[in-house]
């Protein structure tokens, strides 16, 4: 079990005022770009969640949730006069239960309640970060708010990722306080809706932390059974037979070529697959290169990750969990078939754990590189690079978020191979 003991050193006189000033700027940015729009009007994404909940609440034909044309008709029925489009795919069926308690409210009122919960979970996440890393509340708040555009997108679009991230942080906090069963429940409750917490439970299963895994399984099974009981089996069958496969191969939304998804799948499809409408100017029109490149890159990332984690576990078996989970959290987003800006709030736990390790090991350069890449993820002006999309080999430049994740991954791997003590030195070396 990990007990973080990062010493709290007095900051230089200018550091605290600078951190306060930065926090004020970040808070103002989130207020203007996220909170105000998220409480004022309906935007895309939220109608998908709310419409599904309304269909369930009204006893509608839930087996048609993945019928894109029919579902969009229901969106227009629920949001008359609002220019929104959407579909339920690729959400898992249990997602339809997410806003069920709010289904009797008006859409805007439901969005406001959703965002109130998001803001409460943001505050909770800051407190948990301060307890886990540990940091002062000031520095924990700065760390969380550096994912600025991610928070704003989650609030504006009514996405649940802030809540999911808070549950991951809460689970780790409970686990580090010897409450593994409760920790597992925190990690498992959102797993059937958003898959991100799965890497934590898989890692702990490999480490034979069975009580945490049991808690995760109990929560996951309970949510799935609730979904089957309320929605019926037919919609789950459709999801497993077609929707899930399309999601894992990045055949989602309106264009599988879109750089908005910032993944290796869409990058290599853009580079190698010709499409007269969506991709008339690939770099090399050779469809066979697309799956080969995706498999090669993702396999390489996984091999490097597994090798690094094995070395870390052998050299420092007692205290390897924090850096391992940090690395795995980054890897999961790096190899995902598609990501969006609001996904990046899920990095709060991985980045927090890694920063704590880097600072304990006095790896200030690596900590600066990690935090710099993370901050750029939160503020990078994607509009400046979007112009390169669809311009042959220059399409690579339209994927800044993907390559910032690569930079974070590389920094972590470099740290773990360079800094991990040998077996003979483990007892005397500082640990993470």
N, C-alpha and C positions, 0 to 999 in steps of 0.2 A: 504494500500500500504506500502511496506517495504522500508525504507530508512536506509541502513546500515551505521553505525557510529562507526565502530571499530576503537579505537584510534590507531594512528601510533606511537609507542613508539620507542625511540632510541634504537637500538640493542646494546648489549654488544660488545666490541671491536673485539672479536674473532668470533662473529656470522656472520658478513658480509663477512669477508675473507673465512670462511668455506662455506658459501652459494655460493660464487663465485666459489670456487674450485669444489664444488659439481655440480654446473651448467656446468662448463667446462667438467667435466667427463661425465655427462649425455649427453651433446651435442655431444661429441666425440663418445660416444656409439651409439647414434642415427644416426650420420653421417656414421659410419663404418658399422653398422648392418642394417640400414634402407635406408638412402639416396643413398649411392653408389650402393647397389644391386637394388634399385628401379629405378635408372636411367640407369642401365647397361644391364639388361636382363629381359626377360619375365619369370615370374613364374606362379604358379597356381592362380586361382581365377580371375585375370584380364581378361583372355580369355573369361570367361563366360559373363562378362559385354560387352566386345568389340564385340564379335561375335553376340550377340543379337542386338546391335546397327547396325552392318553391315547388318544383315538380314533385319532390318526395312528400312535402307537407300536404299537398293537395291530392295525393294519391294518384298521381299521373303515371303514365307508362314508363317506368324507369328503365325497361329493357331497350328503350329508344334513345337513351342518353348519348350513345355514340353514333347516332344517325345525325350527321353534321347539318344537313339541310333542315331537318325537323327541329333540331336543338336551336339553330339560329332563329327560326320562326318564334320559338318560345322566348328567346332573348328580346326580340322586338316586341313581343306581347307584354313582357314585364317592364321594358324600358321604352315606352312609346315616345317618339320625338327625340330620342338620344341616338346619335350616330355611332353605334358600336356594333362590332361584329365579333364572333367568337365561336368556339365549339368546346365540348367537354373533354375530348381527347387532347392530350394523352393522360389526363388525370386518372388515377385508380378509382374504382367505384366508391370506396369509402369517403372520397373527397366530397361527395354529395351530402354527407352528414355534417360537414364542417360548420356551415352556417344555419343548420336546421333550427337552433334555438332563436335565431333572428329572423326567421322566414315570415313572421307575421308583421314585421316592421316594413315601412316604406323602404325602397332601395337606398336612398340617401341616408336615412336614419340608420339602416343596417351597416352601411359603410362607415359612418361616424362611430358607431359602437365598435366595429372591427378595429378601427384605427386607435380608438381609446385603449383597447386591449393591447394593440401593438406598442403604443407609447408606454404603457405600464410594464410590458415585457422588456422594452428597451431599458427602462430604469432598473428593472430587476437584473438584466444582463450586466449592466455596469456594476452593480453591487456584487454580483457573483464573480465577475472578472477581478474585482479588487480583493476578493477573498481567495481566489484560486491561484493567481499568478505568484505572489500577491503584489498589488499596486495600491497607491492611494486612490481614493475615489476620483480625484481630479484626473490622474493619469489614465485610469480605467475608462473614464468618460471620453477622454481624448482618443484613446485607442478605438473605442466602439464607433465614435462619430467620424473617424477618419474614413470609414466606409460610406461616405456621405451620399453619393448618388444611389447606392444600394438601398439605404434607408429611405431616401426620398421616393424611389421607385416602388418600394414595398408599401409605403403609405399612400402614395397617389393611386396605385392600382389595387389597393386592398388585398395585398398578398399576405399569406400567413407565415412567411419565412422568419420574421423576427420572433414570432412565438416558437417556432421550431428551434431556432438558435438558442433561445432562452431555456428550452427544455433540455438541450444538449449540455449547456452550462450547468443547469440545475442537477442533471444526472451526475456530471463529473464532480460537482461539489459534494453531493451526497456520498458518492463512491469514495472520495478522498477522506470523508469523515466516517468511514466504516459502516455505511448504510447501503450495501450492494443491491439488496432487493428493491428498495425504493429507487435507487439509481437506475436499475434496469427498467422499472416502470416508466420513469421519465424518458428514457431513450426509446422505449418500445411503443409509446402511445401514438406517436406521429409516424412511425415507420410505414404503416400501410398507406399513408397519404403522401408523404415525402420521404424518399428512400435514404436520405443522408445519414441518419443515425445508425444505419446498418453496419457501417465500418467499425463503429465502436464495439458493438456486440460481437461481431466476427472476431475482432482482435482479442477481446476478453475471453471468447470461447477457446481460442488458440492458447491463451495463457491459463486456461482451466479455472477461470473465475465464474464458477457455475451459478452462484446465487444471483449475480448481476444478469447473467444470460437468462436464467429462469424468469426473473422479473421482466426482462424485455420480451420474452416469448409470451408470457401471460398477457401483457398489455397488447401485444400485436394480435394475438389470437382473439382476444376480447373485441377489439375493434373490427377485425375481419368478420367475426361471427355476427356482430351487430349489423355490419353492412349487408351480409347475406340475409339476415332476418328481416331487415327493413326494405332492402332493394330487390331481393330475390336473387336466384342463382343465374338467371339468363344473362344479365348485364355483366356479371363476373366472367361468364363463359366467353362473351364477346371480347372482353378486355384481355383475357389470357390467350385467346386464339389469334387475335389480330392486332389490337391496339398496342399491347406491350412490345411485340416484335417491331412494329413501326417506330415506337419510341426509342428502343435500344439501338436502332439503325439510323436514327436521326431523320426518319421520314415523317416529320411532324410539321404542324402549322401550314402556312400557305406556300412556303418554298423551302425545300431541303437544302438549297444553295445559300441561304441568307447568312451573311456574316454577323447578323444580330445574335446568332446562337453561339458564336465564338468557341467552336470546338474543332478538333482535328477532323471529325467526320465531315462537317460542312466545308472546312478549308480544302481538304483533298477532293471533295466532290466538285468544288468550285474550280480547282486547278486542272482536273483530269476528265470530267464528265461533260460532254457537249449536250446542251439543250437549246433548241431554237428560240424558246421564249425566255427562260430563266438564266441561261448561261451560254450565250452565243459565242463568247470569246474565251474558252478555256486556255490555259497555258499550253497543255499537250492534250489533245483529244484522244485519250486512251482509257476507256472505262475500266479496263483490267487493272490499271495502276491504282485506282481509287481504293478498293478493298485491301490491296497489298500494302499500300502506304499506311492506311489506318491500322492494320494489324501489326505492321512492323513497329510503328511508333508506340502504340499502346503496349505491345509486348515488351518493348525495350524499357518503357517507364515502369512496368510491373516487375520486370526482372531486377532492375536497379533498386526498386523499392524493397522487394523481398530480401535481396542480398544485404541491403543496408540495415533492415530491421533484424535480420538474423545476427549480423555482426554486433549490433547494438545490444541485443538480448544476451549474447554470449559474454560480452565484455562488461556489461553492467546490468545483470539480471534483476537486481532489486529495484532499480529506479529508471527503467527504460520506457515505462508506460507513457509518460507525458510527451517526450519527443516523438515517440512512435505514433501516438494518436495525432499529434500535430502534423507530422509528415503525411499520414494517411488521409487526413481531412483535405489537405491540398491536392493530393493525388486523385481523390475521388472527383473533385471538380475539374481537374486537368483532363481526365479521361472520359468524362461524361459526354454522351452523344450530343447534348445541347445544354447551354447555360444561358441565363439572363442576368442582367445587372443586379437584380434583387437577390440572386443566389448568394452573393458575396457576403451578406450578413452572416452566413453560416461559417465564415472564417474566424469569427470572434474567438471561439474556443481553440481551434488549431493555432492561430497566430499568438494568442495569449500564452498558451503552453510553451510554444517555441521561443518566444521572447524571454520568458522566464528562464528557460534553459540557457539561452545565449548569454544573458546577463550574469547568471551564476557562474558560467564558465569564462566570463570576461571576454566573450567573443563579440566585441562591440561593432566591428566591421560587419560581421554577418547579421547582427541585430539591425544595424542601420540599413543594410541591403534588403532585409526582409520587410522592415517597416516602410522603407521607401517604395518598394514594389506594391505593398498593400495599400499605401496612401494613393499611389498612382491609379490603382484599380478603382479607388473611390472617387477620383477626380479627373481621370483621363478624358479629354474632350473627343469622344468617338466620332463626332461630326467631321473632324479634320482628316480622319483616316478612311471614312466611309467612301470617299471619292475614288479610292483605289479598287473598290470591289468590282469584280467582273472585268478587270483589265489585264487578263492573262496572268503572268507571273507576279505582277504588281499586286495581285489580290492578297498576297501574304501580308502586305502592309495594312490591310483592313482588319487585322486580327490582333490588336494591341493587348486586349484582356487575356487572350490565350497565351501570348508570349510573356506577359507579366507573371502569369501562373507558372510558366516554365522557369522563369527567373527565380521565383520563390522556391520551387521544387529543387532547382540546382543549388541554391544557397543552403538549403537544409541538408541535402545529401553531402555537400562539401563539408559542412560543419560536422556531421556525424562521422564521416570517415577521417577527418583531420583531428577532431577533438576527442573522440571516444578513447578513453584510456585502455591500454592493453590489460589482459586478465591479471597480470602480475601487479599492475599498478592500481587496480580498481579500488582496493580498500583505502588507499591513501588519497585518491583523487576526489575532487568535488563532484557531486552528482546532480543530475537533473530530476 
